[in-house]
Amino acid sequence: MDTNHGGWRARNVVLANGAFQLPRVLPAAAALPGHIRQLHSHDYRNPQQLPEGAVLVVGTGQSGGQITEDLLDADREVHLSVSACPEAPRRYRGQDVFHWILQVNLHGPEHGINGLQAEQLPSPAARFMCNPLISGNGGGHGIHLRDLGRRGVRLHGRFEGTDDGVLGFSDDLPARLALVEAGFGARLGRMADAYIHAAGIEAPPAEPTAADDWLPTQSGAHLDLGADGVTSIIWCTGYGLDFGFLDIPVLDQWNYPRHSRGVTDVPGLYAVGNPWLTKHLSATLSVVGDDAEFVAAHIATR
């Protein structure tokens, strides 16, 4: 292995370089007018980075929702391209929602709840699915897209491309909002309920979600950057894995190491800390220990 401190040789190498290295920006970004200020959420710090004018935020994962709230608090005009990331309550059945997500990751299989284990994913591409749309700001809260719309954010569908400064979006906003709102109850909420029941945990019932059929009066299928005064775009479009330093054919088509519980196809080469390595939260400090322990034990046998 070559490094900036010289070469190294080792019988065993563990790839533990993190899950969020390469900010992803859609290819259409290159076709946007040169005067538009473009940032990835990776580089966003505050609204003062942006020129005067309206801002388009692309993506409604946690970064997209939180940055939109930050811009609103600074009295900026905001357009928001809605993806499919599910909304979620910050607190659920008496606990922070991530308490239940963590418990299902760590202890779900003990009670037959396996939905957050990697082998249950519908496809390998699902390893990069987004997390629930919540914020830790102000003590923590859920982010509701319709509430953002009521506060003045102009909502659009999924970003689909640009033509001479006019951006196109999917014309399915009502269905998209309904999908986003149903996502938690259809997956994470259901697993939390099943875990609470199977583990015999005393927890208050879930608070009912109030029906909300608010929709914007303006169509959001197109956005003319010039006519609508948009001067900035923030790409909240996630990250890719960076294993560009490897010269070994061990990566799959998603640039993810081929492995079994962190043991790759190449003898002596291991991986830990990747999203969904074995569980939903395998890339987090609270869960990576299980994978690290297994890999360390495998190395010890060599």
Beta strands, then each sheet from edge to edge (+ up, - down):
strand 1: 2-3
strand 2: 6-7
strand 3: 13-15
strand 4: 22-23
strand 5: 37-40
strand 6: 54-58
strand 7: 78-81
strand 8: 91-92
strand 9: 95-96
strand 10: 134-135
strand 11: 141-142
strand 12: 154-156
strand 13: 159-163
strand 14: 166-169
strand 15: 222-224
strand 16: 230-235
strand 17: 239-240
strand 18: 259-260
strand 19: 263-264
strand 20: 269-271
sheet 1: 1+ 2-
sheet 2: 3+ 20+
sheet 3: 4+ 17-
sheet 4: 5+ 16+ 6+ 7+ 12+
sheet 5: 8+ 9-
sheet 6: 10+ 11-
sheet 7: 13+ 14- 15+
sheet 8: 18+ 19-
end
